[in-house]
């Protein structure tokens, strides 16, 4: 995965598994570097560039069960606790 940081510098995250993109560049994917933030319910403030950071088994489920073209609707606010 590659993209831009908030300051415009590029980033490259190698070895990210089970990536399913939606809305252009956002995606569902594993984030083993961010499991503590996922568990706290606040992964967006701890390492996300806009994607949905997930535990491996959850990202794999989406990858295996939601084919290209599956509608993704993001609603609500940032969760304050784990939503698994």
C-alpha positions in Angstrom: 0.0 0.0 0.0 1.2 3.5 -0.8 -0.1 7.0 -0.5 0.6 10.4 1.1 1.0 11.4 4.7 -0.8 14.4 6.0 2.3 16.5 5.4 2.4 15.4 1.7 5.4 13.0 2.1 4.9 9.6 0.5 4.6 6.4 2.6 4.9 2.7 1.5 3.5 -0.1 3.7 4.8 -3.4 2.5 3.2 -6.7 3.4 -0.3 -5.4 4.2 -2.7 -8.3 3.8 -6.3 -8.7 2.7 -6.7 -5.2 1.2 -10.2 -4.4 -0.2 -10.4 -0.9 -1.5 -13.5 1.3 -1.6 -14.2 5.0 -2.2 -11.0 5.4 -4.3 -8.0 4.9 -2.1 -9.6 3.9 1.3 -9.7 0.3 2.1 -10.3 -2.5 4.6 -7.0 -4.2 5.5 -4.9 -5.9 8.2 -3.0 -3.6 10.5 -0.9 -5.7 12.8 1.1 -2.6 13.7 -2.1 -1.0 15.1 -3.8 -3.8 17.1 -3.6 -1.8 20.3 -5.5 1.1 18.8 -8.0 -1.3 17.1 -8.6 -2.9 20.6 -9.1 0.6 22.1 -11.7 1.5 19.5 -9.6 4.4 18.1 -7.5 3.1 15.1 -8.0 6.3 13.1 -5.8 8.3 15.6 -3.1 5.7 15.8 -1.6 5.1 12.3 -4.4 5.1 9.8 -4.3 7.3 6.6 -8.0 6.9 6.1 -8.4 3.2 5.8 -10.3 0.8 8.1 -7.6 -0.9 10.2 -8.7 -4.4 11.1 -7.6 -7.6 12.8 -6.4 -10.1 10.2 -9.3 -12.5 10.5 -11.8 -9.7 9.9 -10.0 -8.2 6.9 -9.7 -11.7 5.4 -13.5 -12.2 5.9 -14.3 -9.0 4.0 -11.8 -9.9 1.3 -13.2 -13.4 0.8 -16.9 -12.5 1.1 -17.3 -9.0 -0.5 -16.6 -9.1 -4.2 -15.6 -6.1 -6.3 -18.6 -3.8 -6.6 -19.9 -4.5 -3.1 -21.5 -1.3 -1.8 -19.8 0.2 1.2 -21.6 2.8 3.2 -19.8 4.6 6.0 -22.1 6.2 8.6 -21.9 7.4 12.1 -19.0 8.7 14.1 -15.7 7.3 15.2 -16.3 4.5 17.6 -15.2 4.8 21.2 -14.8 1.1 21.9 -14.0 -2.0 19.8 -16.8 -2.7 17.3 -15.9 -6.3 16.4 
